[in-house]
Amino acid sequence: MFKLFAFSKILLLVTSAIFSISAFAGGHLPGEKGAHDHSGQHHDHGSMQTAMTASEAKVYFIQPDDGQVFNSAEVKVVFGIEGMLVAPAGTDTPNSGHHHLLINLAEMPDISMPLPASDNIRHFGKGQTETTLNLAPGTHRLQLLLGNYAHIPHNPPVLSDVIEITVK
């Protein structure tokens, strides 16, 4: 019985270490589905390691560009972050959070409460830093909002500028 308990404890520690590494790497382990290489991007990951407050941190869109027009409903969206780390929901890591993508919101949700999940508020609680959307033809407003381990936005909120894209 003691050996089983000791093995379980070791397994828990190893799993925690893997999730910590995964969170630091943007939510993916190298080679894992959804993992991607930022080496060619124009942002600096070194700034992600600097301890900053939420008021100094920022989230932004690496792609798409504001005003970009798409001839297909499929739109790849890549999130950027500076001054904080990306960590999965449920991981209470200082100076970290995970992305929420706001799509065509008429009004901002109550940011003192956990963000609800909906078609207009997409959660990336596994620490994902990109997604592919399937959008109807028309103009769409996109905005990023960083949430803490419990899906509650930071105070002050870490919020991107709104961008507009068009799907033909």
Residue frames relative to the residue before (quaternion, step in Angstrom):
aa qw qx qy qz dx dy dz
M 1.0000 0.0000 0.0000 0.0000 0.00 0.00 0.00
F 0.6426 0.5242 -0.3244 0.4551 3.60 0.97 -0.82
K 0.6416 0.5243 -0.3275 0.4541 3.62 0.99 -0.83
L 0.6386 0.5177 -0.3261 0.4668 3.59 0.99 -0.79
F 0.6443 0.5114 -0.3139 0.4741 3.60 0.98 -0.83
A 0.6630 0.5016 -0.3012 0.4669 3.60 0.91 -0.93
F 0.6437 0.5120 -0.3190 0.4708 3.60 0.97 -0.84
S 0.6465 0.5200 -0.3168 0.4596 3.60 0.95 -0.87
K 0.6509 0.5154 -0.3114 0.4623 3.56 0.97 -0.84
I 0.6497 0.5015 -0.3103 0.4798 3.60 0.96 -0.85
L 0.6402 0.5246 -0.3202 0.4609 3.57 0.95 -0.87
L 0.6445 0.5170 -0.3133 0.4681 3.58 0.97 -0.82
L 0.6603 0.5033 -0.3059 0.4660 3.61 0.94 -0.86
V 0.6573 0.4996 -0.3101 0.4713 3.60 0.93 -0.85
T 0.6482 0.5098 -0.3140 0.4704 3.58 0.95 -0.88
S 0.6433 0.5142 -0.3226 0.4666 3.60 0.94 -0.81
A 0.6498 0.5137 -0.3178 0.4615 3.58 0.96 -0.82
I 0.6438 0.5134 -0.3248 0.4653 3.59 0.97 -0.82
F 0.6659 0.4864 -0.3120 0.4719 3.60 0.90 -0.85
S 0.6251 0.5299 -0.3423 0.4596 3.60 1.02 -0.68
I 0.6550 0.4866 -0.3061 0.4904 3.58 0.94 -0.87
S 0.6486 0.5246 -0.3129 0.4541 3.56 0.95 -0.89
A 0.6499 0.5089 -0.3190 0.4656 3.60 0.93 -0.85
F 0.6593 0.5045 -0.3109 0.4628 3.58 0.93 -0.86
A 0.7038 0.4548 -0.2574 0.4812 3.58 1.07 -0.75
G 0.6498 -0.5374 0.3223 0.4302 3.59 1.21 0.28
G 0.7008 -0.4969 0.2640 0.4385 3.56 1.17 0.47
H 0.7413 0.3309 -0.2155 0.5427 3.59 1.23 -0.05
L 0.3692 -0.6683 0.5915 0.2594 3.50 -1.22 0.57
P 0.6083 -0.5520 0.3962 0.4102 3.63 -1.03 0.59
G 0.7995 0.2590 -0.2184 0.4960 3.55 -0.92 0.98
E 0.5461 0.6081 -0.4048 0.4100 3.59 1.23 -0.28
K 0.6019 -0.5495 0.4278 0.3909 3.59 -1.13 0.64
G 0.7768 0.2931 -0.2419 0.5021 3.57 -0.84 0.98
A 0.5170 0.6153 -0.4348 0.4064 3.60 1.23 -0.17
H 0.0102 -0.8024 0.5966 -0.0091 3.54 -1.09 0.64
D 0.4549 -0.6892 0.5119 0.2369 3.50 -1.27 0.54
H 0.2335 -0.7913 0.5531 0.1157 3.56 -0.75 1.01
S 0.3760 0.7743 -0.4683 0.1996 3.63 1.19 -0.04
G 0.7308 0.4113 -0.2501 0.4839 3.60 1.05 -0.61
Q 0.5151 0.6615 -0.4143 0.3542 3.60 1.22 0.00
H 0.5178 -0.6767 0.4458 0.2742 3.53 -1.24 0.49
H 0.6057 0.5500 -0.3755 0.4355 3.63 1.17 0.16
D 0.4310 -0.7144 0.5101 0.2091 3.52 -1.25 0.53
H 0.3001 -0.7712 0.5356 0.1684 3.58 -0.49 1.18
G 0.5238 0.6372 -0.4230 0.3751 3.60 1.13 -0.40
S 0.6415 0.5263 -0.3310 0.4494 3.57 1.05 -0.70
M 0.5755 0.5914 -0.3825 0.4156 3.61 1.17 -0.45
Q 0.6859 0.4952 -0.2849 0.4506 3.57 1.12 -0.56
T 0.5677 0.5890 -0.3863 0.4261 3.57 1.24 -0.21
A 0.4172 -0.7039 0.5127 0.2601 3.58 -0.81 0.97
M 0.0853 0.7761 -0.6157 0.1064 3.54 -0.67 1.14
T 0.4873 -0.6207 0.5060 0.3482 3.53 -1.22 0.26
A 0.6779 -0.4787 0.3572 0.4286 3.56 -1.26 0.30
S 0.6354 0.5406 -0.3451 0.4299 3.61 1.03 -0.66
E 0.7072 0.4297 -0.2588 0.4982 3.61 1.18 -0.44
A 0.6006 0.5774 -0.3519 0.4267 3.59 1.22 -0.40
K 0.0558 -0.7943 0.6011 0.0680 3.54 -1.27 0.30
V 0.1944 -0.7182 0.6537 0.1380 3.49 -1.33 0.53
Y 0.0173 0.7960 -0.6012 0.0674 3.55 -1.11 0.72
F 0.5005 -0.6262 0.5016 0.3253 3.54 -1.33 0.18
I 0.3105 -0.7005 0.6134 0.1914 3.54 -0.91 0.99
Q 0.7439 -0.1473 0.0771 0.6473 3.54 1.15 -0.76
P 0.5543 -0.1315 -0.8215 -0.0243 1.64 -2.15 1.23
D 0.5635 -0.5658 0.4719 0.3735 3.52 -1.36 0.05
D 0.5858 -0.5474 0.4599 0.3817 3.54 -1.21 0.55
G 0.8094 0.2437 -0.2020 0.4945 3.58 -0.87 1.00
Q 0.4491 0.7073 -0.4510 0.3074 3.60 1.25 -0.10
V 0.2390 -0.7570 0.5969 0.1162 3.56 -1.10 0.83
F 0.1602 -0.7869 0.5936 0.0525 3.56 -0.94 0.99
N 0.3397 -0.7431 0.5463 0.1845 3.57 -1.01 0.87
S 0.7153 0.3454 -0.2145 0.5683 3.55 1.33 -0.03
A 0.5775 -0.6023 0.4300 0.3448 3.59 -1.19 0.54
E 0.6302 0.5439 -0.3239 0.4496 3.59 1.23 -0.49
V 0.0030 0.8056 -0.5876 0.0750 3.56 -0.61 1.23
K 0.2516 -0.7544 0.5887 0.1448 3.56 -0.70 1.10
V 0.0924 -0.7843 0.6135 0.0073 3.55 -0.92 1.03
V 0.0678 -0.7875 0.6125 0.0023 3.57 -0.82 1.06
F 0.2872 -0.7844 0.5366 0.1193 3.55 -0.78 1.13
G 0.1620 -0.7609 0.6193 0.1060 3.55 -1.13 0.71
I 0.0447 -0.7825 0.6208 0.0176 3.55 -1.21 0.53
E 0.0298 -0.7711 0.6359 0.0146 3.54 -1.12 0.73
G 0.8102 0.3218 -0.2267 0.4342 3.53 -1.11 0.75
M 0.7601 0.1882 -0.1421 0.6055 3.58 1.29 -0.10
L 0.4634 -0.6542 0.5203 0.2942 3.55 -1.32 0.25
V 0.3875 -0.6494 0.5876 0.2878 3.53 -1.28 0.40
A 0.0692 0.7817 -0.6142 0.0827 3.56 -0.85 1.03
P 0.5609 -0.6179 0.4244 0.3513 3.61 -1.01 0.71
A 0.6116 -0.5136 0.4464 0.4035 3.54 -1.26 0.45
G 0.7541 0.3548 -0.2799 0.4766 3.55 -1.06 0.76
T 0.6472 0.4700 -0.3080 0.5151 3.58 1.31 -0.20
D 0.1728 -0.8166 0.5462 0.0704 3.59 -0.25 1.26
T 0.1344 0.7888 -0.5724 0.1790 3.55 0.34 1.35
P 0.4954 -0.6599 0.4621 0.3250 3.63 -0.81 0.91
N 0.8493 0.1218 -0.1186 0.4998 3.58 -1.17 0.71
S 0.5952 0.5479 -0.3815 0.4472 3.56 0.90 0.91
G 0.0694 0.7760 -0.6266 0.0192 3.50 -1.38 0.11
H 0.3288 -0.7083 0.5719 0.2512 3.53 -1.30 -0.18
H 0.5872 -0.6378 0.3995 0.2981 3.52 -1.21 0.67
H 0.0796 -0.7084 0.6974 0.0737 3.47 -1.37 0.59
L 0.2179 -0.7739 0.5845 0.1097 3.57 -0.85 0.98
L 0.1979 -0.7728 0.5979 0.0788 3.53 -0.71 1.17
I 0.0712 -0.8135 0.5770 -0.0175 3.57 -0.66 1.14
N 0.8605 -0.1068 0.0368 0.4967 3.57 -0.71 1.16
L 0.2186 0.7938 -0.5386 0.1787 3.60 0.92 0.83
A 0.4016 -0.7013 0.5380 0.2396 3.56 -0.94 0.92
E 0.7870 -0.0594 0.0409 0.6127 3.58 1.09 -0.75
M 0.5896 -0.5938 0.4254 0.3447 3.54 -1.18 0.66
P 0.4543 -0.6667 0.5099 0.2987 3.61 -1.00 0.79
D 0.6447 -0.4789 0.4080 0.4342 3.57 -1.31 0.17
I 0.2057 -0.8314 0.5072 0.0962 3.57 -0.31 1.24
S 0.5496 0.5681 -0.4236 0.4425 3.59 1.22 0.31
M 0.6929 0.4152 -0.2401 0.5384 3.56 1.36 -0.12
P 0.6356 -0.4860 0.3947 0.4517 3.63 -1.21 0.24
L 0.4793 -0.6789 0.4751 0.2892 3.57 -0.95 0.87
P 0.4019 -0.6984 0.5266 0.2710 3.60 -0.89 0.84
A 0.3902 -0.6849 0.5557 0.2645 3.58 -1.17 0.53
S 0.1743 0.7639 -0.6028 0.1509 3.56 -0.90 0.97
D 0.6961 -0.4217 0.3440 0.4683 3.57 -1.29 -0.10
N 0.7136 0.4420 -0.2442 0.4856 3.58 1.17 -0.59
I 0.7408 0.2466 -0.1750 0.5999 3.60 1.25 -0.30
R 0.0704 -0.8218 0.5652 -0.0162 3.54 -0.19 1.34
H 0.2762 -0.7715 0.5594 0.1244 3.56 -0.86 1.05
F 0.1021 -0.7644 0.6344 0.0519 3.54 -1.08 0.80
G 0.0469 0.8828 -0.4587 0.0903 3.48 0.88 1.18
K 0.6001 0.5266 -0.3824 0.4652 3.59 1.22 -0.01
G 0.5825 -0.5945 0.3649 0.4173 3.56 1.30 0.05
Q 0.3147 0.7674 -0.5070 0.2345 3.59 1.19 0.36
T 0.2164 -0.7821 0.5746 0.1065 3.54 -1.16 0.69
E 0.7712 0.1757 -0.1743 0.5866 3.56 1.23 0.40
T 0.0332 -0.7758 0.6299 0.0146 3.52 -1.32 0.39
T 0.2770 -0.7007 0.6140 0.2351 3.54 -1.34 0.10
L 0.2070 -0.7853 0.5772 0.0848 3.54 -0.75 1.13
N 0.2187 -0.7119 0.6451 0.1708 3.54 -1.27 0.47
L 0.0012 -0.8507 0.5210 -0.0695 3.57 -0.12 1.33
A 0.5116 -0.6301 0.4957 0.3092 3.55 -1.13 0.71
P 0.6233 -0.5176 0.4045 0.4242 3.60 -1.16 0.39
G 0.5575 0.5819 -0.4617 0.3708 3.55 -1.08 0.80
T 0.5979 -0.5388 0.4492 0.3877 3.52 -1.38 -0.16
H 0.0881 -0.8007 0.5926 0.0043 3.55 -0.96 0.95
R 0.2718 -0.7407 0.5969 0.1453 3.55 -1.08 0.88
L 0.0634 -0.7985 0.5987 -0.0015 3.57 -0.83 1.05
Q 0.0586 0.7729 -0.6291 0.0584 3.55 -1.12 0.78
L 0.2981 -0.7412 0.5754 0.1752 3.57 -1.12 0.72
L 0.0327 -0.7646 0.6436 0.0033 3.54 -1.14 0.76
L 0.2945 -0.7661 0.5478 0.1619 3.57 -0.72 1.07
G 0.1326 -0.7830 0.6046 0.0612 3.55 -0.94 0.95
N 0.5060 -0.6364 0.4826 0.3256 3.57 -1.18 0.52
Y 0.7922 -0.3241 0.2279 0.4642 3.57 -1.32 -0.19
A 0.7368 0.3833 -0.2156 0.5136 3.61 1.19 -0.49
H 0.5603 -0.6309 0.3586 0.3993 3.63 1.27 0.43
I 0.5053 0.6157 -0.4442 0.4101 3.60 1.20 0.40
P 0.4622 -0.6800 0.4818 0.3030 3.62 -0.77 0.95
H 0.5609 -0.5984 0.4592 0.3411 3.54 -1.19 0.64
N 0.2717 -0.7378 0.5926 0.1749 3.54 -1.29 0.36
P 0.4313 -0.3010 -0.7987 0.2923 1.63 -0.86 2.35
P 0.6235 -0.5749 0.3724 0.3769 3.58 -1.17 0.55
V 0.2947 -0.6918 0.6288 0.1980 3.56 -1.18 0.71
L 0.1083 0.8240 -0.5150 0.2098 3.50 0.00 1.45
S 0.3713 -0.7251 0.5313 0.2326 3.60 -0.89 0.88
D 0.5946 -0.4757 0.4765 0.4394 3.50 -1.37 -0.02
V 0.4884 -0.6139 0.5208 0.3367 3.56 -1.23 0.43
I 0.0959 -0.7565 0.6417 0.0819 3.55 -1.05 0.80
E 0.2317 -0.7480 0.6021 0.1558 3.55 -1.23 0.52
I 0.0524 -0.7715 0.6340 0.0108 3.52 -1.00 0.92
T 0.2569 -0.7571 0.5815 0.1504 3.55 -1.25 0.46
V 0.1647 -0.7504 0.6347 0.0834 3.54 -1.03 0.93
K 0.2794 -0.7764 0.5443 0.1513 3.59 -0.73 1.08
